[in-house]
Amino acid sequence: MHDTQGRWLPDLSPKGFEVFNSYTRYLMVDGPRKAGKSLAIANRVARHLFENNNATVGIITKTLKNGKVGVWADLNNTILPMWMAAKIGMKWVKEPTMDVATKMSYSRIRNAYGGVSEVQLHSLENVWEVEAKFKGTRFSMLWISEADQFENRVVFDALSDQLRVVGIPYENHQFIADLNPPEQGIEHWLAKTWFPKLQDGPNRDDSYGRINFVLDDNPFLDPREKTDLISKYSYDKQLYARYVMGEWVEDVSEGHFADVFVPSTHIVGTVSSPNEDDHEIIVPGKNCIELFTGWDLGDVNHACAIAAKRLDEKGNSVFDVIDEAVIIDRKISIADFTEAMMERMQWWEEYMKKEYGTERVLWRHWSDNSAWRYRAASDVYDELVVRQVSQGKIVLHAVTKGSGSVKQRISLFKKLLFERRVYISAQMVHVIKMIREMKPGPNRAEPIREGDKNKHIFDALTYMLISETPMDVERRAITVSTKKPTMVFSQ
């Protein structure tokens, strides 16, 4: 597109042009996902590279992997080639490459003065390394991508000091932070840094600016993508507010699953009768040949959950939680707990053989890697005890866990509840109690309230769920039967 004087301009939305035309020294660009923030900033970077001689732009991402497949690819594969195709004088001097010695990715372009400008990609996984990593550097522009992922203001304080390229006027230097509203809401350091500077009063500072996007600010967004985004996060009102509406809200939900748990839907069967023969519980369907368990083993607390899996009409995995064993604050050995679980496994095998003629049930067992931690006092580790006591019938598989595993599993379980992809048999007293009661702690470093003993069955169940979610199994329906309910260990 061209302006009224015939000059070429990138194809941007009105909100995108606000970013493109902004020279505010410290600029926050915030809003929901897919609102067009990144492409608007990428065009602002291209403009800065072109209209400043010897400009140096640093793009800072949490990890190089995310940067290379995200903003770096957008800039070098789409935006800069588009500017070059406009024939305004921008050309490659050095196409995107990586310095062998420093491992830094960079590219260089010919600017409007015939000189060279450079853009670099840097990662900063640990914010406390920012000074050691960037002290002595010079940038004319810094773009902090997904700034909400950086947990401390030190990243802003240290990097903003590096806006100091000789020969480029002070007013042309710029620091841009793009972000979705963070989990902490207005308690995040970004809000505490920017918002007071934007309000009228003695603390107002016009060197700080904010451009807020909403989904409708992106006219190029396919309506189907918008629908997918809304559907993806509608199971969680806080995520929906942040990622769809772009609101700065703090997650203050009373319980993790309060918004998505519907007892009349998720709890199947009834155990209200004093006569156990009248109890209705979920049992595997006749086509089921495989059952799954999740284990959480400790010193005085043990938990295990058993589930069957089927496919819904869309081909998604659906889990029926059919059994549990929980020991809290009782010194029962792992050997004894394993024997109790062997009894439960035998019960289900006998039931399926009697009802369906199933000759062999396949089992898959999951636990976190603490089961392989060596115990010096007993000269053994938990996985070995389980394997030996069960005579090799129970072989635990290690769950892949990384940073943020608990939050990831909470989010997965909420999603499964919301999408009606997990059902709880009525006698699962500990699982149901966990869903009703488990709450976050008082700070973000504590996703589950300290001392909450519901965590043990949560861990056991979600170790299995997170490991089995990607796998496909035969489609089958819930079967409800009047059978003796499970044996449950408790205090």
C-alpha positions as CSV (number, residue, x, y, z in Angstrom):
1,M,0.0,0.0,0.0
2,H,1.0,3.7,-0.4
3,D,0.3,6.9,1.4
4,T,-1.3,10.0,-0.1
5,Q,2.1,11.1,-1.3
6,G,2.8,7.8,-3.1
7,R,5.2,6.4,-0.5
8,W,5.2,2.7,0.1
9,L,3.9,1.5,3.5
10,P,3.5,-2.0,4.9
11,D,0.0,-3.4,5.0
12,L,-1.0,-2.9,8.7
13,S,-4.1,-2.4,10.7
14,P,-4.8,1.0,12.3
15,K,-3.5,-0.3,15.6
16,G,-0.5,-1.8,13.8
17,F,0.3,1.7,12.4
18,E,0.3,3.1,15.9
19,V,3.2,0.8,16.7
20,F,4.8,1.5,13.4
21,N,4.8,5.2,14.0
22,S,5.7,5.2,17.7
23,Y,9.0,6.7,18.8
24,T,8.2,6.3,22.5
25,R,11.4,5.3,24.2
26,Y,9.9,2.6,26.4
27,L,6.9,1.1,24.6
28,M,4.7,-1.7,26.0
29,V,2.6,-3.5,23.4
30,D,0.1,-5.8,25.1
31,G,-3.0,-7.8,24.3
32,P,-4.4,-11.3,23.6
33,R,-2.8,-13.9,21.4
34,K,-3.2,-13.5,17.6
35,A,-4.1,-9.8,17.9
36,G,-1.3,-8.8,15.4
37,K,1.2,-7.5,17.9
38,S,4.3,-9.3,16.7
39,L,3.9,-8.5,13.0
40,A,3.3,-4.8,13.9
41,I,6.5,-4.7,16.0
42,A,8.5,-6.6,13.3
43,N,7.5,-3.8,10.8
44,R,8.6,-1.2,13.4
45,V,12.0,-3.0,13.6
46,A,12.3,-3.0,9.8
47,R,11.6,0.8,9.8
48,H,14.2,1.4,12.5
49,L,16.8,-0.6,10.7
50,F,16.1,1.3,7.4
51,E,15.8,4.8,8.7
52,N,18.8,4.7,11.1
53,N,22.4,4.4,9.8
54,N,24.4,1.7,11.6
55,A,21.4,0.7,13.7
56,T,21.7,-2.3,15.9
57,V,18.6,-4.1,17.0
58,G,18.5,-6.8,19.7
59,I,15.6,-9.2,19.9
60,I,15.5,-11.0,23.3
61,T,13.6,-14.2,23.7
62,K,13.4,-16.6,26.6
63,T,14.9,-19.4,24.5
64,L,16.6,-19.4,21.1
65,K,14.3,-22.2,19.9
66,N,11.2,-20.1,20.5
67,G,12.8,-17.1,19.0
68,K,13.9,-18.8,15.8
69,V,10.5,-20.3,15.0
70,G,8.7,-17.2,16.1
71,V,9.6,-13.5,15.8
72,W,13.0,-14.2,14.2
73,A,11.4,-16.2,11.4
74,D,8.6,-13.6,11.0
75,L,11.1,-10.7,10.7
76,N,13.7,-12.4,8.3
77,N,11.4,-14.6,6.3
78,T,8.4,-12.4,5.8
79,I,8.8,-8.7,6.9
80,L,12.3,-7.8,5.6
81,P,11.8,-9.6,2.3
82,M,8.5,-7.6,1.9
83,W,10.3,-4.4,2.5
84,M,13.0,-5.4,-0.1
85,A,10.3,-6.3,-2.6
86,A,8.9,-2.7,-2.3
87,K,12.1,-1.5,-4.0
88,I,12.7,1.4,-1.6
89,G,16.4,0.6,-1.3
90,M,16.5,-2.0,1.4
91,K,18.7,-5.0,0.4
92,W,20.4,-7.9,2.1
93,V,24.0,-7.3,3.1
94,K,24.1,-10.5,5.1
95,E,21.2,-12.9,5.0
96,P,20.2,-14.5,8.3
97,T,23.1,-16.6,9.6
98,M,24.7,-17.7,12.9
99,D,28.1,-16.7,14.1
100,V,30.1,-19.9,14.6
101,A,32.1,-18.5,17.6
102,T,29.2,-16.8,19.6
103,K,26.3,-18.9,18.3
104,M,24.4,-15.6,17.8
105,S,22.0,-15.4,14.9
106,Y,22.1,-12.1,13.0
107,S,21.3,-10.5,9.7
108,R,22.3,-7.2,8.0
109,I,20.5,-4.9,5.6
110,R,21.3,-1.9,3.5
111,N,19.6,1.1,5.0
112,A,18.3,4.4,3.5
113,Y,21.8,6.0,3.9
114,G,23.6,3.3,2.0
115,G,25.1,2.1,5.3
116,V,24.6,-1.2,7.1
117,S,22.1,-2.0,10.0
118,E,22.1,-5.2,11.9
119,V,19.5,-7.2,13.9
120,Q,20.5,-9.9,16.4
121,L,18.7,-12.7,18.2
122,H,19.6,-13.3,21.8
123,S,18.2,-15.7,24.5
124,L,17.9,-15.0,28.2
125,E,16.6,-18.1,30.1
126,N,17.9,-16.8,33.5
127,V,17.2,-13.2,34.0
128,W,19.9,-12.9,36.7
129,E,22.5,-13.4,34.0
130,V,21.3,-10.3,32.1
131,E,24.1,-8.0,33.3
132,A,26.9,-10.5,32.7
133,K,25.6,-11.3,29.3
134,F,24.8,-7.8,28.0
135,K,27.1,-5.5,29.9
136,G,29.2,-3.7,27.4
137,T,26.8,-4.1,24.5
138,R,25.2,-1.3,22.5
139,F,21.8,-1.3,20.9
140,S,19.7,1.3,19.2
141,M,16.5,-0.8,19.7
142,L,15.6,-3.7,21.9
143,W,12.6,-5.9,21.4
144,I,11.8,-8.1,24.4
145,S,9.5,-10.8,23.0
146,E,6.9,-12.3,25.4
147,A,8.2,-10.1,28.1
148,D,5.6,-11.5,30.6
149,Q,7.8,-14.7,30.7
150,F,10.6,-12.8,32.4
151,E,10.1,-12.9,36.1
152,N,12.0,-9.9,37.4
153,R,12.4,-6.2,36.5
154,V,16.1,-6.6,36.4
155,V,15.8,-7.6,32.7
156,F,14.3,-4.1,31.9
157,D,16.8,-2.2,34.1
158,A,19.9,-3.8,32.7
159,L,18.9,-3.9,29.1
160,S,17.5,-0.4,28.9
161,D,20.9,0.8,29.9
162,Q,22.3,-0.6,26.7
163,L,20.3,1.8,24.4
164,R,23.4,3.8,23.5
165,V,24.6,3.4,19.9
166,V,26.9,6.3,19.0
167,G,25.7,8.4,16.1
168,I,22.0,7.6,16.5
169,P,20.0,10.3,18.3
170,Y,18.7,9.6,21.8
171,E,15.1,10.1,20.6
172,N,15.6,7.3,18.0
173,H,16.5,4.7,20.6
174,Q,13.7,2.5,21.6
175,F,12.8,-0.4,24.0
176,I,9.7,-2.5,23.1
177,A,8.2,-5.1,25.3
178,D,5.5,-7.2,23.8
179,L,3.3,-9.5,26.0
180,N,0.1,-11.2,26.8
181,P,-1.3,-10.0,30.1
182,P,0.7,-12.0,32.7
183,E,-0.6,-14.5,35.2
184,Q,0.1,-12.2,38.1
185,G,-2.1,-9.4,36.6
186,I,-1.2,-5.9,37.9
187,E,1.1,-7.4,40.4
188,H,3.6,-8.3,37.7
189,W,6.7,-6.0,37.4
190,L,5.7,-4.9,34.0
191,A,2.5,-3.4,35.3
192,K,4.3,-1.8,38.3
193,T,6.9,-0.3,35.9
194,W,4.7,1.0,33.2
195,F,1.2,1.8,34.6
196,P,2.2,4.5,37.2
197,K,4.2,6.3,34.4
198,L,1.1,6.4,32.2
199,Q,-1.3,8.0,34.7
200,D,-1.7,11.8,35.0
201,G,0.0,13.1,38.1
202,P,3.5,13.7,39.5
203,N,4.8,10.3,38.3
204,R,3.7,10.6,34.7
205,D,6.6,10.1,32.3
206,D,6.0,10.6,28.6
207,S,9.0,8.4,27.7
208,Y,6.7,5.5,28.6
209,G,3.9,4.4,26.3
210,R,1.5,1.6,25.9
211,I,-0.4,0.3,22.8
212,N,-3.1,-2.2,23.8
213,F,-4.4,-4.6,21.2
214,V,-7.7,-6.6,21.1
215,L,-8.5,-9.4,18.8
216,D,-10.6,-7.2,16.5
217,D,-7.5,-5.0,15.9
218,N,-6.3,-7.8,13.6
219,P,-8.4,-7.7,10.5
220,F,-6.1,-10.3,8.9
221,L,-7.0,-13.0,11.4
222,D,-9.0,-15.9,9.9
223,P,-12.3,-16.1,11.7
224,R,-11.7,-19.8,12.2
225,E,-8.5,-19.0,14.1
226,K,-10.5,-16.7,16.3
227,T,-13.0,-19.4,16.9
228,D,-10.2,-21.9,17.7
229,L,-8.6,-19.5,20.2
230,I,-11.9,-18.9,22.0
231,S,-12.6,-22.6,22.1
232,K,-9.1,-23.4,23.3
233,Y,-9.2,-21.2,26.4
234,S,-12.9,-21.1,27.3
235,Y,-12.4,-23.9,29.9
236,D,-10.5,-21.5,32.2
237,K,-11.9,-18.0,32.8
238,Q,-8.5,-16.5,33.8
239,L,-6.8,-17.8,30.7
240,Y,-9.7,-16.7,28.6
241,A,-9.5,-13.2,30.1
242,R,-5.8,-13.0,29.4
243,Y,-5.3,-14.8,26.1
244,V,-8.6,-13.9,24.4
245,M,-9.8,-10.7,26.0
246,G,-6.4,-9.3,26.8
247,E,-7.3,-8.3,30.3
248,W,-4.9,-7.9,33.2
249,V,-6.5,-10.3,35.7
250,E,-4.8,-12.3,38.5
251,D,-5.8,-15.9,38.9
252,V,-7.7,-15.8,42.2
253,S,-9.9,-18.8,41.7
254,E,-11.1,-20.4,44.9
255,G,-10.3,-23.9,43.7
256,H,-8.4,-25.1,40.7
257,F,-11.3,-26.9,39.1
258,A,-14.3,-25.0,40.5
259,D,-15.1,-23.4,37.1
260,V,-15.1,-26.7,35.1
261,F,-16.3,-29.4,37.5
262,V,-20.0,-30.4,37.1
263,P,-20.7,-33.2,39.6
264,S,-23.9,-34.3,37.8
265,T,-21.8,-34.7,34.6
266,H,-18.4,-35.8,35.7
267,I,-19.4,-38.2,38.5
268,V,-20.9,-41.4,37.1
269,G,-22.9,-43.9,39.2
270,T,-24.1,-43.9,42.7
271,V,-22.9,-45.3,46.0
272,S,-25.7,-43.8,48.2
273,S,-27.2,-47.1,49.1
274,P,-25.9,-48.8,52.3
275,N,-26.1,-52.1,50.4
276,E,-22.9,-52.4,48.3
277,D,-24.7,-54.7,45.9
278,D,-26.8,-51.7,44.8
279,H,-23.8,-49.5,44.1
280,E,-23.3,-48.4,40.5
281,I,-19.7,-47.7,39.4
282,I,-17.9,-47.3,36.1
283,V,-16.4,-50.4,34.6
284,P,-14.4,-50.9,31.4
285,G,-16.4,-51.7,28.3
286,K,-16.3,-55.1,26.6
287,N,-13.8,-54.0,24.0
288,C,-11.3,-52.7,26.6
289,I,-8.1,-54.7,26.7
290,E,-5.8,-52.2,28.4
291,L,-5.9,-50.3,31.7
292,F,-3.6,-47.5,33.0
293,T,-2.3,-46.6,36.4
294,G,-0.6,-43.6,37.9
295,W,1.6,-43.9,41.1
296,D,2.8,-41.4,43.6
297,L,5.0,-43.1,46.2
298,G,6.4,-41.6,49.4
299,D,7.5,-42.4,52.9
300,V,4.1,-42.1,54.6
301,N,1.8,-41.1,51.8
302,H,1.0,-43.3,48.8
303,A,-1.6,-42.9,46.0
304,C,-2.5,-44.8,42.9
305,A,-5.3,-44.3,40.4
306,I,-6.6,-46.7,37.7
307,A,-8.3,-45.6,34.5
308,A,-9.7,-46.9,31.3
309,K,-9.4,-45.0,28.0
310,R,-11.7,-44.8,25.0
311,L,-12.3,-42.4,22.1
312,D,-15.2,-40.0,21.7
313,E,-17.0,-39.3,18.5
314,K,-14.3,-36.7,17.5
315,G,-11.5,-39.2,18.1
316,N,-10.3,-37.6,21.3
317,S,-9.1,-39.7,24.2
318,V,-11.6,-39.9,27.1
319,F,-10.7,-41.3,30.5
320,D,-12.9,-43.2,33.0
321,V,-11.3,-43.2,36.4
322,I,-12.4,-46.5,37.9
323,D,-10.3,-47.2,41.0
324,E,-8.0,-45.6,43.5
325,A,-5.9,-46.5,46.5
326,V,-4.7,-43.7,48.9
327,I,-2.7,-43.9,52.1
328,I,-2.2,-40.7,54.0
329,D,0.0,-40.3,57.1
330,R,0.4,-44.1,57.7
331,K,3.6,-46.0,57.6
332,I,2.7,-48.7,55.2
333,S,5.6,-50.0,53.2
334,I,5.8,-49.7,49.4
335,A,5.8,-53.5,49.3
336,D,2.5,-53.7,51.2
337,F,1.0,-51.0,49.0
338,T,2.1,-52.8,45.9
339,E,0.5,-56.0,47.2
340,A,-2.8,-54.1,47.7
341,M,-2.6,-52.7,44.2
342,M,-2.0,-56.3,42.9
343,E,-5.2,-57.3,44.5
344,R,-7.1,-54.4,42.8
345,M,-5.5,-55.4,39.4
346,Q,-6.6,-59.0,39.9
347,W,-10.1,-57.9,40.8
348,W,-10.4,-56.0,37.5
349,E,-8.9,-58.8,35.5
350,E,-11.3,-61.4,37.0
351,Y,-14.2,-59.0,36.4
352,M,-13.4,-58.5,32.7
353,K,-12.8,-62.2,32.2
354,K,-16.1,-63.1,33.8
355,E,-18.1,-60.4,32.0
356,Y,-16.5,-60.3,28.6
357,G,-14.3,-63.4,28.4
358,T,-11.2,-61.2,28.3
359,E,-8.2,-63.6,28.7
360,R,-5.6,-61.0,29.2
361,V,-5.6,-57.3,30.3
362,L,-2.7,-55.2,29.4
363,W,-1.5,-52.7,32.0
364,R,0.7,-49.6,31.7
365,H,1.9,-47.9,34.9
366,W,3.3,-44.4,35.3
367,S,5.2,-42.7,38.1
368,D,7.5,-39.6,38.4
369,N,11.3,-40.1,38.5
370,S,11.4,-40.1,42.3
371,A,10.5,-43.8,42.1
372,W,14.1,-44.3,40.8
373,R,15.7,-42.3,43.5
374,Y,18.1,-44.4,45.6
375,R,17.3,-44.8,49.2
376,A,20.6,-45.3,51.2
377,A,18.8,-46.4,54.4
378,S,17.2,-49.4,52.7
379,D,19.8,-49.8,49.9
380,V,17.0,-49.9,47.3
381,Y,14.7,-47.7,45.2
382,D,10.9,-47.7,45.0
383,E,10.6,-48.9,41.4
384,L,12.7,-52.0,42.1
385,V,10.5,-52.8,45.2
386,V,7.3,-52.5,43.1
387,R,8.8,-54.7,40.3
388,Q,10.1,-57.4,42.7
389,V,7.0,-57.6,44.9
390,S,4.8,-57.8,41.8
391,Q,7.2,-60.4,40.2
392,G,7.6,-58.2,37.2
393,K,3.9,-57.6,36.5
394,I,4.1,-53.9,37.5
395,V,6.9,-52.1,35.7
396,L,6.7,-48.4,36.3
397,H,7.4,-46.0,33.4
398,A,8.9,-42.6,34.1
399,V,6.8,-39.5,33.4
400,T,8.6,-36.8,31.5
401,K,8.5,-33.7,33.8
402,G,10.1,-30.3,33.4
403,S,9.8,-26.9,34.8
404,G,6.2,-26.0,35.5
405,S,5.0,-29.6,35.4
406,V,2.4,-29.1,38.2
407,K,0.8,-26.1,36.4
408,Q,0.9,-28.0,33.2
409,R,-0.9,-31.0,34.7
410,I,-3.5,-28.7,36.5
411,S,-4.2,-27.1,33.1
412,L,-4.5,-30.4,31.4
413,F,-6.9,-31.8,34.0
414,K,-9.0,-28.6,33.8
415,K,-9.1,-29.0,30.0
416,L,-10.2,-32.6,30.2
417,L,-13.0,-31.8,32.6
418,F,-14.2,-28.9,30.5
419,E,-14.2,-30.9,27.3
420,R,-16.0,-33.8,29.0
421,R,-13.1,-36.1,28.5
422,V,-12.6,-37.4,32.0
423,Y,-15.3,-39.1,34.1
424,I,-15.0,-40.2,37.8
425,S,-16.7,-43.3,39.1
426,A,-18.9,-42.5,42.1
427,Q,-16.8,-44.4,44.7
428,M,-13.6,-42.4,43.9
429,V,-13.8,-40.5,47.2
430,H,-10.3,-39.2,47.1
431,V,-10.3,-38.1,43.5
432,I,-13.6,-36.3,44.0
433,K,-12.4,-34.7,47.2
434,M,-9.3,-33.5,45.3
435,I,-11.3,-32.0,42.5
436,R,-13.6,-30.2,44.9
437,E,-10.9,-28.9,47.4
438,M,-7.5,-28.5,45.8
439,K,-6.5,-24.9,45.8
440,P,-3.4,-22.8,44.8
441,G,-1.0,-21.4,47.4
442,P,-0.7,-17.7,48.3
443,N,2.0,-17.0,45.7
444,R,2.9,-18.0,42.1
445,A,5.7,-20.3,43.2
446,E,3.1,-22.5,45.0
447,P,0.6,-23.9,42.4
448,I,-0.8,-26.2,45.1
449,R,-1.3,-25.0,48.6
450,E,1.4,-26.3,50.9
451,G,0.4,-29.2,53.0
452,D,-2.6,-30.1,50.8
453,K,-2.8,-33.8,51.0
454,N,-5.0,-33.9,47.9
455,K,-1.8,-33.5,46.0
456,H,-0.9,-37.2,46.2
457,I,-3.9,-38.5,44.3
458,F,-3.7,-35.5,42.0
459,D,-0.1,-36.4,41.2
460,A,-0.9,-40.1,40.7
461,L,-3.8,-39.4,38.4
462,T,-2.2,-36.7,36.3
463,Y,1.1,-38.6,35.9
464,M,-1.0,-41.1,34.0
465,L,-3.2,-38.6,32.2
466,I,-0.3,-36.5,30.9
467,S,1.5,-39.6,29.7
468,E,-1.5,-41.2,28.0
469,T,-3.3,-38.2,26.4
470,P,-1.5,-38.4,23.1
471,M,-2.1,-42.1,22.6
472,D,-5.0,-43.5,20.6
473,V,-7.1,-46.5,21.6
474,E,-10.2,-48.3,20.4
475,R,-13.5,-46.3,20.7
476,R,-15.9,-47.5,23.2
477,A,-18.7,-46.2,25.5
478,I,-18.9,-45.8,29.3
479,T,-20.4,-49.0,30.8
480,V,-22.1,-48.7,34.2
481,S,-22.6,-51.8,36.3
482,T,-23.8,-52.8,39.7
483,K,-20.7,-54.2,41.2
484,K,-19.0,-54.1,44.5
485,P,-17.1,-50.8,44.7
486,T,-13.4,-50.4,45.0
487,M,-11.5,-50.9,48.3
488,V,-10.1,-47.5,49.3
489,F,-7.3,-46.9,51.8
490,S,-7.7,-43.8,54.0
491,Q,-6.6,-42.4,57.3
